[in-house]
Amino acid sequence: MAIIEQEFLALTAALDVETFWQENAVCEAFTTQKPRCAVSFAPDDHWIFEFMNVSSTLRYYQDKTYRDALHREVNQMTRQYVGKAFFDEDTFQYSPKRIENLFGCEFDYHEGGTPWFVPVTDDPAEFAKILDRAETTDLCVWSLPEPFLKEWEERKRAGKSLPALGTGSRGPATIMTSVLKPETLFLWMYDYPDLMARFRDVLAAKMIELNAILREFSGNATPGWWITDDNCALFNRKLYQQYCVPVLETVLNAMAPGEARRYQHSDSAMGHLLDFQYALGIRSVNYGPTVDAALIREKMPDAIINGQLPPFLLRNGSPGEIRQRIVDDFQKAGQTGGLIVTTAGSLAAGTGVGRMRWMMQVVQQECRY
């Protein structure tokens, strides 16, 4: 049974979702010469599992037919109540290799959860060998597995649309704390700094190499880069500057040169790192709910702020509490036209379409220019 909060449906009975999204399409630019703030939603696998009370997460990941059918069912509901579909209804069964895989890090799947990377080793000597292998791996051969190539060609022959690859990646903090346990990583930064500096440099070089291959393969010539890096909040300023900034600087210069879009998502409390982000040319951001909208605007005056509604407030709060937070953020960060109202981080699992409608209606009424 899908989550449809009747109280919020009653509050939004007059909301015309088709008209809302038509207006929304002209509201995304960083300007006050538009009707209102834009709105966006980004529901993911966590969200869909609770929204539909999915009985088997393993089946979702392993059975394309089931996954696509579930996506169609969810899209039908969100189109009805929210006016928008969010999920691909013809998903890929296979995928290219990920940068974490180059270091021997693979997903583990457990019933009831989402995929989780398994750290590779606690032995620095073994990790040095892993870096040796990563450096010498021919990514042209390694990055595109045969099953994926076959599926791509089948879709191409069928005239189906094919995605642009090499558009973004998880950030260095989250990659590093997936390949190695976080506690191992940080201890080694002090105990084996040369080894960790090598990890940093190999990571930067191979991220560029891998994504250049993906771009060429898919015919993607559009510059720009997105970053998802929740675990950067684990880094203090010194370690972030030493280990993460060089990776981001190298990758962004290669993949998003000049004025190309540079976007960072992080669910976490990373207010202490905003000046580094700004210096890296990141101008579209989605930070965690403890990062105040006024602080972001102060530190990043010309950045588009995607936020800053706390996900659990949207899921659990009263109509008045949700309204007040949206209004407060608009006053703090939206007056110059650079706010897109969305959740600060992901859309929390357990959030229903009624609350999504309420967020839309509040923005429509309260965030106008």
KABEL-V350151 format. One line per field, one symbol per residue. phi: phi as a letter, one per 40 degrees, with the letter a starting at -180 (. if undefined). burial: 1 if it has 24 or more other C-alpha atoms within 12 Angstrom, else 0. Layout:
# KABEL-V350151
phi->???
burial->???
This chain:
# KABEL-V350151
phi->.ccbccdccccbdccccccdcccdcbbcccaccacaccbabacbcdccccdbfccacccdccbdcccccccccccccccccbgabbbccacccbaccbcccccgcbcbbbcgbcdbccdcabbccccccccdcccccccccccbcddcccccccccccgccbccbgciaccccccccccbddccdccccccbccccccddccdcccccccccccccccgcbcchabbbadccccccccccccbcdccccccccccbcgcccbbbbacbcbccbcccccccgcbababcccccdccccccbcbccccibcddccccbccdcccdcccccccccbbccgbbbcacchcccdgcbccccccdccccdcbbcb
burial->011110011001001010011001001111000011111111101111111101001001100000100110111011001111111000110001111111111000000000001111100100110110011000100111000010010000000000001111111111111111110111011000001111111111111111111110110000111111111111100011111111111111111100001111111111111111110111111111111111111011111111111111111000100110111111111111111111111111111111111111111101110
